[in-house]
């Protein structure tokens, strides 16, 4: 899959910074992702293995992503061993969520 497939043209992150942000998500997925589900067409649920500093890392990345792609709504739900990350979009951005879900699923532990 193309790295830019889930980065829509409306993203305000400078183009030269987009590969770095994608790499941050990829690293998080490859290191921490334990499950991917799609409870609703416009919502993606990621479960990430917890650990020291992981909740803050997830919240920071989600906040920065919201800053450039305001159509994402991120909700984190920490528990003892997992951090749930729900990602929601509006109907016009469903294809972006599809691409992100495919990318995450491809890196699932």
C-alpha positions in Angstrom: 0.0 0.0 0.0 1.2 3.5 -0.8 2.3 5.4 2.3 0.2 8.4 1.2 -3.0 6.3 0.7 -4.4 7.3 4.1 -3.0 10.8 4.0 -5.7 12.9 2.3 -5.0 16.0 0.3 -6.8 18.1 3.0 -4.1 17.2 5.5 -2.3 20.4 6.6 0.9 18.7 7.7 3.7 19.9 5.4 4.4 17.3 2.7 8.0 16.8 3.8 6.8 15.9 7.3 4.2 13.3 6.3 6.6 10.4 5.9 7.9 11.0 9.4 4.3 11.0 10.8 3.5 7.8 8.9 6.6 6.2 10.3 5.5 7.1 13.9 2.2 5.4 13.3 3.9 2.4 11.7 6.3 2.1 14.7 3.4 2.3 17.1 1.5 -0.4 15.2 4.5 -2.7 14.8 5.5 -2.4 18.5 2.1 -2.2 20.3 -0.9 -3.2 18.1 -2.7 -6.3 19.4 -6.0 -6.1 17.6 -7.9 -4.2 15.0 -11.7 -4.1 14.6 -14.3 -2.1 12.8 -17.3 -1.8 15.1 -19.0 0.6 12.8 -18.2 1.7 9.2 -17.0 5.1 10.4 -15.1 3.9 13.5 -11.9 1.9 13.8 -10.8 0.3 17.1 -7.2 -0.4 17.8 -6.0 -2.2 21.0 -2.4 -1.4 21.9 -0.3 -3.2 24.5 0.3 -0.9 27.4 3.5 -0.1 29.2 5.4 2.7 30.7 4.8 5.9 28.8 2.6 4.3 26.1 -0.6 6.0 27.0 1.0 9.4 26.8 2.8 8.5 23.5 -0.6 7.4 22.0 -2.3 10.6 23.2 0.5 12.8 21.9 0.4 11.2 18.5 -3.4 11.4 18.3 -3.3 15.0 19.3 -0.7 15.9 16.7 -2.7 14.0 14.0 -5.9 15.9 14.9 -4.0 19.1 14.5 -3.3 18.5 10.8 -6.2 16.2 9.9 -9.1 17.7 11.9 -11.6 15.2 10.5 -10.2 12.5 12.8 -11.7 12.0 16.2 -9.5 10.0 18.6 -10.7 8.5 21.8 -8.2 6.7 24.1 -9.4 4.2 26.7 -6.7 3.0 29.0 -6.9 -0.2 31.0 -4.4 -2.1 33.0 -2.7 -3.8 30.1 -4.2 -2.2 27.0 -4.9 1.1 25.6 -7.9 1.3 23.3 -7.7 3.8 20.5 -11.0 4.6 18.7 -10.6 6.6 15.5 -13.8 8.0 14.0 -14.3 10.0 10.8 -17.3 11.5 9.0 -18.8 9.8 5.9 -16.7 11.8 3.5 -13.5 10.3 5.0 -14.5 6.7 5.1 -11.9 5.8 2.5 -9.2 7.3 4.6 -10.3 5.2 7.5 -10.4 2.1 5.3 -6.8 2.7 4.2 -5.6 3.3 7.8 -7.4 0.1 8.9 -5.7 -1.9 6.2 -2.3 -0.5 7.1 -2.8 -1.2 10.8 -4.1 -4.7 10.1 -1.0 -5.4 7.9 1.3 -4.7 10.9 -0.7 -6.4 13.6 1.4 -8.5 16.0 
